[in-house]
Amino acid sequence: MAARERIEPSFARSELLQRRLHELVPGGAHTYARGSDQYPEGMAPVLVRGSGARVWDADGNRFVEYGMGLRSVTLGHACPSVVEAVRQAVADGTGFTRPTTLELAAAEDFLSLVPGADMVKFAKNGSDATTAAVRLARAATGRELVAVCADQPFFSADDWFIVGVGMNAGIPAAAHATTVRFRYNDLESLRALLDEHDGRIACVLLEAATALTEPAPGFLAGVRELCDRTGTVLVFDEMITGFRWATGGAQAVYGVTPDLSCFGKAMGNGLPISALAGRRELMELGGLATDEHRVFLLSTTHGAETVSLAAFRAVAAAYRRDDPVGVMERQGAALAAGVNRAAAELGVADFVAAVGRPSCLVFTTRDASGLPSQSFRTLFLQELLRNGVLGQSFVISAAHTDDDVAATVEAVARALDVYRKGLESGLDGLLRGRPVAPALRSHAAPRRLRR
């Protein structure tokens, strides 16, 4: 393929808009992972539209995008079937005082796709679903403690989880005592936790798998057995794995059924919808067919607005009709092969690599000593942006074409040529501005706003 001529992008308009966003919106974005501190200084594009795997910013720059709405878009931006379903839903009204036929149809669609779930309740974000699962487990067991996987970064924005991360100002100290942690793929660490807090742990909550870590043989089955033996509710967080590992989530891949599962992200292909699903005897504690004390499960004004339910039904139809997961696996594998081949050819394979599940790829960025480096990550992001690729990862969608992958590999090769110079001679003169910083950190420094 002939090399494409590179035109140096300008981010002047985006910079003006980003400054205004910081004046009006704390952090300058409504999700910390979308913040300008996650991108090279002066190179945080403010987007205006997207189509398929491409996005356009306020300066008119066009990028091949990865990450795809924090992994929420698997069919591509502005997927025609989803757009049409949403258009029809809007035309018929979006919020009513009684359930709609769409709620029934969406529930039937969801339960036909997720094995082992008898009932489902829809919400708008993942935190609401996981917190509802925790509340339900506590009510069902009469216990208070929650056991979460310590190796997995995020389960909820609510106190029971955020108390354990660095960015936890404003959370009561007492919340620390309610959440305990075990290690992924370490069944003995969970067994010890259940023994130490005998009869006090309401639920075990984890992702069955992550982009970088598969469950060891017998691990998930062992977790299931421990929960059964101790009367503990098993909850799978399927926010990422649902509709990306398989339509039915990781539980469909690995053959272990949780008591409750929490879905979101790709359910609506970018539209806001999440779901709590599970066994009838648990879910009914939030319903009208119980003599027990009722659980305030999920009750929101917009939980069942018709636009997102229509989007979900269009997504479900696409997954029944086509094979988006297969496409993501195939294109992700091709992307990883191309990136890693380019890194090997440039002699930087020990420092930069595309790794993980093909449908959920991330990239490593190491310094000359082989250690993970925010500075070199920033350099790589900077050079990808200069060459028409936007993404904090290589998380792909089914809309990424062969041309998109080829353009990305070409951009990576150009970026790695600069990266190699940084390894050889240092970053002076190569890196613009301060490095990126972790999204969830206790202080604004080292990327505090410059006024």
Order of alpha helices (4+ residues) and beta strands (2+ residues): alpha-beta-beta-beta-alpha-alpha-alpha-beta-alpha-beta-alpha-beta-alpha-beta-alpha-beta-alpha-beta-beta-alpha-alpha-alpha-beta-beta-alpha-beta-alpha
